Amino acid sequence: MTPSVPTASPLPVFAALLLYALLLFAVSRLTGRRAGNAAFFTSERRTPWYVAWWAMIGAAMSGITFVSVPGSVAQDAFSYLQMMAGFTVGQLLVAFWLVPFFYRQRLTSIYQYFETRFGPVSHRTGAWFFFLSKMSAAALKLYIVCAVMQQLIFDRFGVPFWGNVLATMAIVWGYTRRGGVRAVIGADLLKTTVLLAALLTTIGAILGRLELSVGEAWREVWASPASRILFLDDPASDRYFWKMFAAGIVLLVAMTGLDQDLMQRNLSCRSVGDAQKNIVLTAVCQIVVVALFLILGVLLYRYAAVAGLSLPAKSDRLFPLVATGGGLPVAVGMLFVVGFAASSFSAAGSALTALTTSCTIDLLGGARRDEVALTRLRRRVHLGMAGVMALLVLLFGYGADESTINLIYKVAGYTYGPILGLFLFGRWCRLRVRDGLVWLPALLAPILAALLQGAAARWFGYRIGFELLLYNAALTMFGLWLLRERRS
């Protein structure tokens, strides 16, 4: 099932996407020169901090985020900023706790730490959980952009969905196959620039049509009920401040600090200090960018009411509706489409690179091979990962419905719990565990966390939201404690 989006002229959209794809391959050519395995995996730790900073501003935003954050204000107001506050604290923990540790370890894959601390089974367990989470999430994000592009372009030219997926995946595979992390950072530079251009252009166009000055728009936004930030009245609510704040801290540490995809950008910097500058500045800038997307959401609803546009059934269709079919200048629609595609291409490319790194180093023992054998293995894995991702996108396209998509997102969220639990247990205590059985608590913890979530809602009326990751990690740590080796 594909999302319903407004129609638009396919030729300008196709031309804009073709231009962006050519820019990606130009970046790939520049970054892929004399790029060996070290450049593919870690960019040889030579990325200037200001380059990593600009790239990281948009790195955490996928195409889904691009359209979902503005649309969410009708139901959730500005409550997302509560989680952003937690994200900021989490960024500081990553910068000043995790980054120095990873630099001292000189790791190619961050999951190599599990082998040195616990053993080879723990290493592979962490890597497999990362693989399941990242592959399903990346395929879903790519499916969304393929579904939208199918309606905007490919259906008009009679190209079937599988042809669309293969063409899109070929672009993602092609621009990352040589440069790896270097190419990903280059794509993120383009992505951040296009995202900000689309965001600011849309806000400017809406203000022009509504005949509002910046000051007048500011007053309208903050006078709107949708601009409420703090929710302190109902601890059982998913939007309760302390739940979202605490969850933001833990989610950031787990899904950025312990995510090979995002951490390999930070670890590509020349030094610990450079990586820390990048992370702290990124945290500040991401708050500003998210706040602008939320402000855009209020303006989108205001514009839709004035223009007489029927609100779509799904809130994340609002931005596409206004940008491509709401009577705004053509440039707004083109920038939206390119920004949407840039977000998804970049997210898929970085995920493909991270999956290649983790599978090559963690699951197939690539670190023990010589340079020639490692290069050959890396290229085969990279192509194989692209094939698996394309297959999953096709499965979403031909068999998925909304409930399946939501389930995949929930499953992807659960898989970070065991990774976080393993890492925290390893860093906070000196106990040794029976490595051969580590997979057991890692597998049971997400299941028990899901059962706990259902029981809390049914018996106590308490809704466990994003903080589920805390329970998941705690259950993993408890299981590891039960597996501790007792001294004789």
N, C-alpha and C positions, 0 to 999 in steps of 0.2 A: 504494500500500500504506500503510495507516494503522497507527500504533503501537497495540499492545494495552494498554489501561489498565483498572483496576478499575472496576466499575460503581458508580454512585452515584445517589441520587435526583435527577432532573433539575430539579424545581421549585426547591429551595433554591439549586442551582448557578446556574440561570437568574436567579433573583432577585438573587443576589450579583453576577453579571456585569452585570445591568441597572443596579443601583445604582452600580457602578463606572463604567459608561458614562455615566450621568447626571453623575457627578462630573467626568469628563473634559470633558463639554460645558459644565459650569459653569465649569471652568477656562478653556476655550476662549473663552467669552463674556467673562470678566473680562480675559483677556490680549489679546483681539482688538479691544478698544475703541480707536478712533482709531489702529489699527495700519497703518502704511504699509509700503512696501518695506523701509526700513531696519529697522523692527521685525521684519518677517518674516525677513530675512536675518541680522541681527546683534543683535536686540533693542535697537537704537540704543546699544549698549554702555553700558547702564544697570543691568545686573543686579548687585545687591549680592553681594559675594564669598561671604557665608555662605549665601545662597540657592543660588548655583552649587555650592558645596561639598556641601550636603545632596543636591542633585539628582545630582551626579556620583558619589556613593557607589554608587548603583544603576545609573547610566547604562551602565556597561560590562557589565552582566549581562543576558543575554537569558533567555528561558524555557528554552533548552537548558542554559545555565550553571546555572540554578536547580535543575535535576534531575540534571545530569551530575556536578557537583563532589562532592556527597555519595556518589553511587554509585561514583565512581572510586577510593575508598580501598581497596577489596578488591584491586585489581590494582596501583594506583600508590602506595598509602599516602599520605603527606603530601608527596610529591615536588613537588607543584604549588607549595608554598611556596618551593622553590628558584627557580622562575620568578617568583614574586611578589617575591623579593628583587631580581631583575633588573628587574622592572617598577618598583620603587621608584627605582632608579638612573635608569631611563628617564624617570620622572616628573620627576626633578630636572633632567635635560637639557631636557625640554620646557619646564619652568617658567623656567629661567634662560638657555636658549640660543634656543629657538624662539619663545617668547611675546614677548620684547622685539623680536625681529626682525619678527614679524608685525604687532605694534602700530605699529612705525615705518613699515612698508609701507602701513598703512591699507587692508588688503585686504578685500574682501567675500567672495571665494573665495580660499582659500590657494593654489590652482593658478594664479592670475594671476601669481604670481612667476615661473613658467616662461616666460611671454611676455616679461616685462621682462628676464630673464636670457638666454634663448636665442632666443625668437621665437614666432610664433603656432602653428606646427605642434607645438612642444614643449608649449605650453599645452594644446592640444586632446588631445595624446597622454596627458598626465597625467590630464586630466579623463575621458577614455574608460576608462582603466584603473580609475579610481575608480568610474565608473559600472558597469562589469562586475562588479567585486568587491562593491560595496555592494548593487546590485540583486539579485544572485543570493543573497547571504547573507541579506539582509532577507526575500526571498521564502521562503527555506528556513525561517527562524525563524518566519515567519507560518504557513507550512504546518504546522509541528509543532503550534502551538496550535490551528489549525483542525481538525487531525486528532483531537486530544484532545477538543476541544469537540464534534466530530461524534459521538463515542461517548458522551460524558457527557450531551449535551442533544439535538442536532438529530436523531439517529437515532430517539430516543424520540418525536419529534413528526412524523416522516416528512418532514423537510426535507432535500433532496438536498445533496450536498457543495458544488455551485456556489452554492446559496442561502446556505449558511454563509459561503463565501468572500466573496460580494458584501456580505453584512451586516457582516462583520468589516472589510472594506476600506472600507466606507462610514463606519464609526466612525472609523477611522484618518484617512481623508481629511477627514471632517467636523471633527474637533477640531483639525486643523493648518491648515486652509485659510486662516484669517485671521491667527491669531497667529504662525504659523511657529515660530521659535526660542523666542519667549515661551511659546507653548503647549507646546512640547516640554519646556522647563524646568519648567513647572507640572506636566506629567504625570510627569516624573522625581521631583519632590517627593513625589507620591502613591506612585509606584512604590517609592522607597526606604523610605518609611514602611510600606507593606504588606509588602515583602520582609522587613524586620527583624521586623515583628510575626509573620509566618508562621514565620520561623526560630526566634525565641525561644519562641513558643507551642508549636511542635512539640518543641523540646528540653525545655521544662518538662513537657509531657504525657508524654513518654517517661520522664523521670526519675520522675514520679509513678507510672507503671505499673510501673516496675522497682524502685520503692521505694529510690531512691538519692538521697543528698544531693549537693549540688554538689561537695563535696570528694571523696566516694566516686566520683562519675562521673569527676572529673578524674583520679584515680588509675587507674581502669579504662581510660580512654582512653590514657594514656601507657604503661600496661603492655601494651597491645595491639601486636602486630607491625605493624598497619595505621597506627600513628602515626609510623613512621620518616620522618624528614625528609631527611637527607643521604644521597646515593648517590655515593660517591667511589671505588668499587672497580672499575668497568667502563667505561672511556672509550668503548667501542663502543655502550653502551646508550643508548636514548633518554632515560633518566632520570639520566644522569651529570650531576653538579652543575654543572660548568663549562659544559657544553653548554646546559643549561636556563637558567643564570644569564645567559650571553651572549645567548642567544636572547631572553630576557625583556627585556633592554635594547633590543635592536634592534626586536623586535616592538612594544614600547610606543611607541618613537619613530615607527615607521612607521605603526602602526595606530591611534595616538591623535594624536601630534603632526602627522602628515601626512594625517590623515583629516578631511575637511570635516565629517563627521557629529559627531565628538566635539569637534573644535577650535572649532566655531562656538559651543559652550556656553562654553568658556574665554574666547574672544574677545568674548563679550557682556558681560564685566565692565567696570567703569568705568575701570580703569587697569591698567597692567602689574603694579603691586604687588598689587592685588586679585586678579588672575588667578593670580599666583604663590601667594598665600595659599591660594586655592581648591585649586590642584593639589597643593601639599605636604600639606595636611590630608587631601585625598582619598586620597593615596597611603597615609598612615598608617591611615586608617579602612578602606580596602579590604583591607589585610592582616588586620585584625581580623575583618572580615566573612567573608573567605575561610576564615580559620582556624576560625571558628564553623561554617561549612558543612562543613568537613572533620571537625570534632568530631561534628557531627550525623550524618555518614556512618557513623562508628564506632558511634554509638548506634543508628542504624537497623538495622545488621546485628545488633547485640546484641539489640535488641528483637524482630527477626524470628525469631531463634533461640529466644528465650524464649516467644514467642507461637505458635510452631509454624507460621509462615508459610513457604510455599514461595518460595524466591528466584526472581525473574523471570529469564528468559534474558538480558535486557539489563540492565546495572547501572543505567542511567538510568531504569528503571521502578521502582526500589526506593522512592524517595521517594513517587511517586504511590500505590504499593501500600499503604504504611504509613499515609499521610496520609488516604486516602479509603476504604480497605478493611481497615485493620489493627486496628480496634477502639478507636481513639483517639476523643476527644470530637468531636462534629460540627463545632465551631468550628475545629478543626485542619484538617479537610477543606475547609471553606469558605475559610479563609485561604490554604490551599495553592492552591486553584483560582484565587482572585482574584489571589494573588501571581504565579502562573504566567501568567495572562492579562495582568496589569499589565506584567510583564516584556516580553511579546511585543508588546502594543499600543504600549508606549513605544519599543521598539527599532524597530518598523515606522514609527511616526510620526516619529522623529528621522531615520531613513534616508530617508523620503519627503521631508522638509524639506531635508535635505542634498542629495539628488539633484536636487530642484527648483532649489536655489541653484546647484549646479554646472552643471546643464544650461542654466539661464537665463543665467548670467554667462559661463561658460567656453565652452560649445558654440554658443550662439545670440547672443552679443555683447550681452547685455542691458544692460551698463554704459554702452553708447553711446546708449541710448534715453532719451527724456524720461520723467517720472514716470508719466504716464497710459499710455503705450505699454508701459512696463516692467511696470506692474500687470497690464495685459491679458495680456501674454506670460507672466508668472509664474503667473497663474491657469490658463491653458491648459496650461502645462507641468506644473503640480501635478496637474491632473486626468489628464493623459496618463501621468505617472509612476505614479499610483494604478492606472490601467488596466493598464499593463504588469506591475506587481507582482501584481495579481489574476490576470492570465493565467498568470504563472509559477507561482503557487501552485496553480492548477488543473492545470497540466502536471505538477507534482509529485504532486498527488493522484491523477491518473488514469494516470500513466505511470512514476512514479519507483519505484525499489527502493533497498535499502540501499546497493548499490554506487554507484548514481547520486548519492545524497546525499553519500556520502563523497567522490566525485570532485568534486562542486560545491564542497565545503569546501576541498579541496586547490587547486583552480583559484582560488578566492577568495583563498587565502593567497598564491599565486604573484604575483597582480597587484599586490601592494604593493611587490615588489622593484624594478620599474622606477621607481615614484614615489620610493622612497627613493634609488635610484641617481641619478636626475635631480637631486634636491635636494642630495645630498651633493657631487656633482660641481660643481654651481653654487656652493655655498658654500665648498668647499675649494680651488678653483683658479680662475684668471681666464681660462682658455682659452675661446675662442669655438668653436662647433661649427656644422656645416652643418645648419641647423634643418630643412630640408626632408627630411632623412634620419633624423631622430631616432627616428621611429617604428620603424625597422628594428632597432636594438639593443634597444629596449624590447620588441619582439615576440619576438626571438630569445632574450633572456636567460632568461625562464621555461622555454622549451623546453630550452635547454642545461642549466639547473639541474635539471630533471626527469631528463634523461639522465644527468647526473652523479650524482644520487641513486641511480638504478638501477645504474649501473656500480660505485659504491663498495660497495654491498651485495653485488653478485655477485662482484666480483673481490677485494675486501679484507675482506669481512664487516663493513664499517663502516656503521652505519645513520645516515644524515643525518636528523635530526629537525627540530625547529622552527628550527634554525639555518640551514635551507635559504634563508631570506630573506637571510642574509649573502652567500651565494654568488650569489644572484639579483641583488642590488644591485651586487655587485662586477663581475659580468659586464656589467651595464648600463653601469657606469662605464668599463669597458674598451672597450666599443663606442663610447661617446661620445668617448673619447680617440682612437680610430681615426678618428673623424669631425672631429677638430679642424681648424680653419682654419690653414693654414701661412702665415706671413708671407712675403711676397715680398722 
